[in-house]
Amino acid sequence: MFASIAPEFRYDWTTAEVVKLFELPFNDLMFQAATAHRAHFDPNEVQISTLLSIKTGACPEDCKYCPQSGHYNTGLAKEKLIAVEKVIEQAKAAKAAGASRFCMGAAYRSPSEKDFPVILDMVKSVKELGLETCMTLGMLEGEQADALAGAGLDYYNHNLDTSPEYYGEIITTRTYSDRLETLQHVRASGMKICSGGILGMGEGLSDRAGLFIQLSNLNPHPESVPVNMLVKVEGTPMADVEDMDPLDFLRAIAVARILMPASHVRLSAGREQMSEEMQAMAFFAGANSIFYGEMLLTTSNPEANRDKDLFVKLGIVPEQRDTGAQDAVEQFDPATCPKRTNARFYDATLA
């Protein structure tokens, strides 16, 4: 007999409870996660985002997984903040390719005073295209968060990366409380939170539980939860970390869905290394957001046509949004995307 479905919208999870979820028999865990997912989302829709690096490299932080850190020699070319016109061009292309959200990432510890007015112009320009907007710029002060919200930024991404206990093994130049404080500023400004972490960095099961406890005990839950699988880059201290077991990653997706049932759980970095079968199981377990396109900041991402082909095989369509995304859905190769009714899912007992 499998355990009962976890209560919804809890903000008081304990390590023992979350570890117990991780340790459920695999089929029982998948069932719980899929049931929680269907209670809040169409299980055959996936939200599509595109990510553009607007400033690359030379970051002063020492995150051991990151090729953009100035502490490591990874051969990454450093680039200053790009022009607003280039961002608009890329955002238009993203919308035409099916994205409903355009994410912009910059390698800052915190946004520079000199660049900040340009960043606000980027937000306004992308927002005018009818896309949802998201940025990741490092740590924010309250005034900066308010300015971004005033410019129309919908989401701010600031990952916790791992558990508080394991954090010092990964980063020493920024504290865990610094990250939580930025999330507080984001929420106070009225923006939505995009926050998740990276798995496969040598952490233990209790650390994976600890990360998800930090996220799920935020009230309200983050609206978007990117779950990254470490992309190992030569030159970083994590280049030779042992590969994560795919089934352990799928368990993490399922646990995230159960703990945060109404959040978008995103298959983020590392998807290039995932088979179609693994991605399909991740969608079943509750993942319902992806980055679409060939690059994810500085690492590769599945090619666009591969994503389209997989969606067709699985009967998945892009999620429709209220920010003009209907046009984007129609541009996502409607001849090959299956048409469905508004029903939550097909009931085979009615056939």
C-alpha positions as CSV (number, residue, x, y, z in Angstrom):
1,M,0.0,0.0,0.0
2,F,1.5,3.4,-1.0
3,A,1.5,6.4,1.3
4,S,-1.3,8.9,1.0
5,I,-1.0,12.0,-1.1
6,A,0.8,14.7,0.7
7,P,-1.3,17.6,1.9
8,E,-1.3,20.6,-0.4
9,F,0.3,24.0,0.3
10,R,2.2,23.1,3.4
11,Y,5.0,25.4,4.6
12,D,6.3,23.4,7.5
13,W,8.0,20.3,5.9
14,T,10.6,18.5,8.0
15,T,13.7,16.7,6.8
16,A,12.4,13.4,7.9
17,E,9.2,13.8,6.0
18,V,10.9,14.9,2.8
19,V,13.5,12.1,3.0
20,K,10.6,9.7,3.4
21,L,9.1,10.9,0.2
22,F,12.4,10.4,-1.6
23,E,12.6,6.9,-0.3
24,L,9.1,5.8,-1.5
25,P,9.0,3.0,-4.0
26,F,9.5,4.6,-7.4
27,N,6.1,3.8,-8.8
28,D,4.3,5.1,-5.7
29,L,6.3,8.3,-5.8
30,M,5.6,8.9,-9.5
31,F,1.9,8.2,-8.9
32,Q,1.7,10.8,-6.0
33,A,3.5,13.4,-8.1
34,A,1.4,12.9,-11.2
35,T,-1.8,13.1,-9.1
36,A,-0.6,16.4,-7.5
37,H,0.3,17.7,-11.0
38,R,-3.1,16.9,-12.5
39,A,-4.9,18.7,-9.6
40,H,-3.4,22.0,-10.7
41,F,-2.2,21.7,-14.3
42,D,-3.1,20.2,-17.7
43,P,-0.6,17.3,-17.7
44,N,-0.1,17.6,-21.5
45,E,1.0,21.3,-21.5
46,V,4.5,22.5,-20.9
47,Q,5.5,26.2,-20.4
48,I,8.2,27.3,-22.8
49,S,10.9,29.8,-21.9
50,T,13.9,31.1,-23.7
51,L,17.1,32.3,-21.9
52,L,19.5,34.8,-23.2
53,S,22.9,35.7,-21.6
54,I,23.0,39.5,-21.6
55,K,26.4,39.8,-19.8
56,T,28.8,36.8,-19.9
57,G,31.7,35.9,-17.7
58,A,34.0,37.7,-15.2
59,C,31.6,37.1,-12.2
60,P,33.4,37.7,-8.9
61,E,31.5,34.8,-7.2
62,D,33.3,31.5,-6.7
63,C,30.4,29.0,-7.4
64,K,32.3,25.8,-8.1
65,Y,29.9,24.7,-10.8
66,C,29.9,27.9,-12.8
67,P,32.0,28.5,-16.0
68,Q,31.2,32.2,-15.7
69,S,33.1,32.6,-12.4
70,G,36.2,34.7,-12.7
71,H,38.0,32.3,-10.3
72,Y,38.3,29.6,-12.9
73,N,39.8,29.3,-16.4
74,T,37.1,27.6,-18.6
75,G,37.9,29.3,-21.8
76,L,34.7,31.3,-21.7
77,A,34.8,34.6,-23.7
78,K,33.9,37.6,-21.5
79,E,31.2,39.9,-22.9
80,K,29.9,43.2,-21.5
81,L,26.2,44.0,-21.3
82,I,24.7,43.7,-24.7
83,A,22.7,46.3,-26.5
84,V,18.9,46.6,-25.9
85,E,18.4,46.2,-29.7
86,K,20.0,42.8,-29.6
87,V,17.8,41.7,-26.8
88,I,14.7,42.8,-28.7
89,E,15.8,40.9,-31.7
90,Q,16.4,37.7,-29.7
91,A,13.1,38.2,-27.8
92,K,11.1,38.4,-31.1
93,A,12.8,35.3,-32.4
94,A,12.0,33.5,-29.1
95,K,8.3,34.4,-29.4
96,A,8.2,33.3,-33.0
97,A,9.7,30.0,-32.0
98,G,7.0,29.4,-29.3
99,A,8.3,30.9,-26.1
100,S,5.9,32.6,-23.7
101,R,8.6,33.8,-21.3
102,F,11.9,35.5,-22.1
103,C,14.6,35.2,-19.5
104,M,17.7,37.3,-19.3
105,G,20.7,36.3,-17.3
106,A,23.8,38.4,-16.4
107,A,26.9,37.4,-14.6
108,Y,26.8,39.9,-11.7
109,R,27.3,39.6,-8.0
110,S,24.7,42.3,-8.1
111,P,23.7,44.6,-10.9
112,S,26.0,47.6,-11.5
113,E,24.7,51.1,-11.1
114,K,26.0,52.0,-14.5
115,D,24.2,49.1,-16.3
116,F,21.0,49.2,-14.3
117,P,19.1,51.8,-16.5
118,V,19.9,49.7,-19.6
119,I,18.6,46.6,-17.8
120,L,15.3,48.4,-17.0
121,D,15.0,49.4,-20.7
122,M,15.4,45.7,-21.6
123,V,12.6,44.7,-19.4
124,K,10.3,47.4,-20.8
125,S,11.1,46.5,-24.4
126,V,10.6,42.7,-24.0
127,K,7.4,43.3,-22.0
128,E,6.0,45.4,-24.9
129,L,6.4,42.4,-27.2
130,G,3.7,40.5,-25.1
131,L,6.1,38.2,-23.4
132,E,6.5,37.4,-19.8
133,T,9.8,38.6,-18.5
134,C,12.4,37.1,-16.2
135,M,15.9,38.2,-15.1
136,T,18.7,36.9,-13.0
137,L,21.2,39.5,-12.0
138,G,22.6,38.2,-8.7
139,M,21.7,39.8,-5.3
140,L,19.2,42.7,-5.2
141,E,18.6,45.5,-2.8
142,G,15.0,46.4,-2.1
143,E,15.1,49.5,-4.2
144,Q,16.5,47.6,-7.2
145,A,13.7,45.0,-6.9
146,D,11.1,47.8,-6.8
147,A,12.6,49.4,-9.9
148,L,12.6,46.1,-11.8
149,A,9.0,45.5,-10.8
150,G,8.1,49.0,-11.9
151,A,9.6,48.4,-15.3
152,G,7.3,45.4,-15.7
153,L,9.6,42.4,-14.7
154,D,7.3,39.4,-14.0
155,Y,9.8,37.0,-12.5
156,Y,13.2,37.2,-10.8
157,N,15.4,34.2,-10.8
158,H,17.7,33.6,-7.8
159,N,18.5,30.0,-7.1
160,L,19.3,28.6,-3.6
161,D,21.5,26.0,-5.3
162,T,21.6,23.4,-2.5
163,S,20.8,22.9,1.2
164,P,22.1,25.4,3.8
165,E,24.3,22.6,5.2
166,Y,26.1,21.8,1.9
167,Y,26.1,25.4,0.6
168,G,29.6,26.2,2.0
169,E,31.1,23.3,-0.1
170,I,29.9,25.0,-3.2
171,I,30.1,28.8,-2.6
172,T,32.1,30.9,-0.2
173,T,31.6,34.5,-1.6
174,R,27.9,34.8,-0.8
175,T,26.0,33.5,2.1
176,Y,22.8,31.5,2.1
177,S,21.1,34.3,4.1
178,D,22.1,36.7,1.3
179,R,20.2,34.6,-1.2
180,L,17.1,34.4,1.1
181,E,17.2,38.1,1.6
182,T,17.1,38.7,-2.2
183,L,14.1,36.5,-2.4
184,Q,12.4,38.5,0.3
185,H,13.1,41.7,-1.7
186,V,11.7,40.1,-4.8
187,R,8.5,39.0,-3.1
188,A,8.0,42.4,-1.3
189,S,8.3,44.2,-4.7
190,G,5.3,42.2,-6.1
191,M,7.4,40.2,-8.6
192,K,7.1,36.4,-8.8
193,I,9.9,34.2,-7.6
194,C,11.8,31.8,-9.8
195,S,14.1,29.8,-7.5
196,G,15.5,26.3,-7.5
197,G,18.8,24.5,-7.3
198,I,21.4,22.2,-8.9
199,L,21.5,18.5,-8.3
200,G,24.5,16.2,-8.9
201,M,27.1,18.3,-7.1
202,G,28.1,15.6,-4.7
203,E,25.3,16.4,-2.3
204,G,23.6,13.7,-0.2
205,L,19.9,12.8,0.0
206,S,19.4,15.0,3.1
207,D,20.9,17.9,1.1
208,R,18.4,17.4,-1.7
209,A,15.6,17.3,0.9
210,G,17.1,20.4,2.6
211,L,17.0,22.4,-0.7
212,F,13.4,21.5,-1.3
213,I,12.4,22.2,2.3
214,Q,13.9,25.8,2.0
215,L,11.9,26.3,-1.2
216,S,8.6,24.7,-0.2
217,N,8.6,26.5,3.2
218,L,8.6,29.9,1.5
219,N,5.0,31.2,1.8
220,P,3.8,31.5,-0.9
221,H,5.8,28.9,-2.8
222,P,8.0,30.1,-5.7
223,E,5.9,30.3,-8.8
224,S,8.7,28.8,-10.8
225,V,11.2,26.1,-9.6
226,P,14.0,25.3,-12.0
227,V,15.6,21.9,-11.2
228,N,19.1,21.8,-12.8
229,M,21.2,18.7,-13.3
230,L,24.9,19.7,-13.0
231,V,26.6,20.3,-16.4
232,K,30.2,19.5,-15.8
233,V,32.6,22.1,-17.4
234,E,36.3,21.7,-17.7
235,G,38.2,24.2,-15.6
236,T,35.6,24.3,-12.8
237,P,36.1,22.4,-9.5
238,M,33.1,20.2,-10.4
239,A,34.4,19.0,-13.7
240,D,35.0,15.5,-12.4
241,V,32.1,15.0,-10.0
242,E,30.4,11.6,-10.3
243,D,27.3,11.6,-12.6
244,M,24.0,11.6,-10.9
245,D,21.8,8.6,-11.3
246,P,18.9,9.5,-13.7
247,L,16.3,7.8,-11.4
248,D,17.5,9.9,-8.5
249,F,17.0,13.0,-10.6
250,L,13.5,11.9,-11.5
251,R,12.7,11.3,-7.8
252,A,13.8,14.9,-7.2
253,I,11.4,16.2,-9.8
254,A,8.5,14.2,-8.3
255,V,9.3,15.4,-4.7
256,A,9.4,19.0,-5.9
257,R,6.0,18.6,-7.5
258,I,4.5,17.1,-4.4
259,L,5.9,19.8,-2.1
260,M,5.0,22.7,-4.4
261,P,1.9,21.4,-6.3
262,A,0.9,24.6,-8.0
263,S,4.4,25.8,-9.0
264,H,5.9,25.4,-12.4
265,V,8.7,22.9,-12.1
266,R,11.3,23.4,-14.8
267,L,13.6,20.9,-16.5
268,S,16.5,23.3,-16.7
269,A,20.3,22.8,-17.2
270,G,21.4,19.3,-18.0
271,R,18.5,18.5,-20.3
272,E,21.0,18.1,-23.2
273,Q,22.3,14.9,-21.4
274,M,18.8,13.5,-20.8
275,S,17.3,10.8,-23.1
276,E,13.8,11.2,-24.5
277,E,12.7,8.5,-22.1
278,M,14.1,10.4,-19.1
279,Q,12.4,13.6,-20.2
280,A,9.1,11.9,-20.8
281,M,9.2,10.4,-17.3
282,A,10.1,13.9,-15.9
283,F,7.0,15.3,-17.5
284,F,5.0,12.5,-16.0
285,A,6.5,13.2,-12.6
286,G,5.3,16.8,-12.8
287,A,7.9,18.9,-14.7
288,N,5.9,21.3,-16.8
289,S,8.4,24.0,-18.0
290,I,11.5,23.9,-20.1
291,F,14.0,26.2,-21.7
292,Y,13.6,26.1,-25.5
293,G,16.5,26.8,-27.8
294,E,20.1,25.7,-28.5
295,M,21.9,27.6,-25.6
296,L,21.2,27.9,-21.9
297,L,23.4,30.8,-20.9
298,T,26.8,29.2,-21.6
299,T,25.9,25.5,-21.9
300,S,24.2,23.6,-24.7
301,N,20.5,22.8,-24.7
302,P,18.5,20.4,-26.9
303,E,18.0,21.7,-30.4
304,A,14.7,23.2,-31.2
305,N,13.6,20.6,-33.6
306,R,14.3,17.8,-31.1
307,D,12.0,19.5,-28.6
308,K,9.3,19.8,-31.2
309,D,9.7,16.2,-32.2
310,L,9.5,15.0,-28.6
311,F,6.4,17.1,-27.9
312,V,4.7,15.5,-30.9
313,K,5.7,12.0,-29.7
314,L,4.3,12.6,-26.2
315,G,1.2,14.6,-27.2
316,I,2.4,17.7,-25.4
317,V,1.6,21.2,-26.5
318,P,3.0,24.6,-25.3
319,E,1.2,26.1,-22.4
320,Q,-1.0,29.0,-23.3
321,R,-0.3,32.2,-21.4
322,D,-2.3,35.5,-20.9
323,T,0.5,37.7,-22.2
324,G,0.0,37.2,-25.9
325,A,1.3,33.7,-25.8
326,Q,-1.5,32.4,-28.0
327,D,0.3,33.7,-31.0
328,A,3.4,32.0,-29.8
329,V,1.6,28.7,-29.4
330,E,0.3,28.9,-33.0
331,Q,3.8,29.6,-34.2
332,F,5.1,26.4,-32.5
333,D,4.5,24.3,-35.6
334,P,0.7,23.8,-35.3
335,A,0.7,21.3,-38.2
336,T,2.6,18.8,-36.0
337,C,1.4,19.7,-32.5
338,P,-1.7,17.6,-31.6
339,K,-5.0,19.4,-31.0
340,R,-6.8,18.7,-27.8
341,T,-9.9,19.7,-26.0
342,N,-9.8,21.7,-22.7
343,A,-10.3,18.5,-20.7
344,R,-7.7,17.9,-18.1
345,F,-6.8,14.5,-19.6
346,Y,-8.3,11.8,-21.7
347,D,-10.4,9.3,-19.8
348,A,-9.8,5.9,-21.4
349,T,-12.8,4.4,-19.6
350,L,-15.1,6.4,-21.8
351,A,-13.7,5.0,-25.1
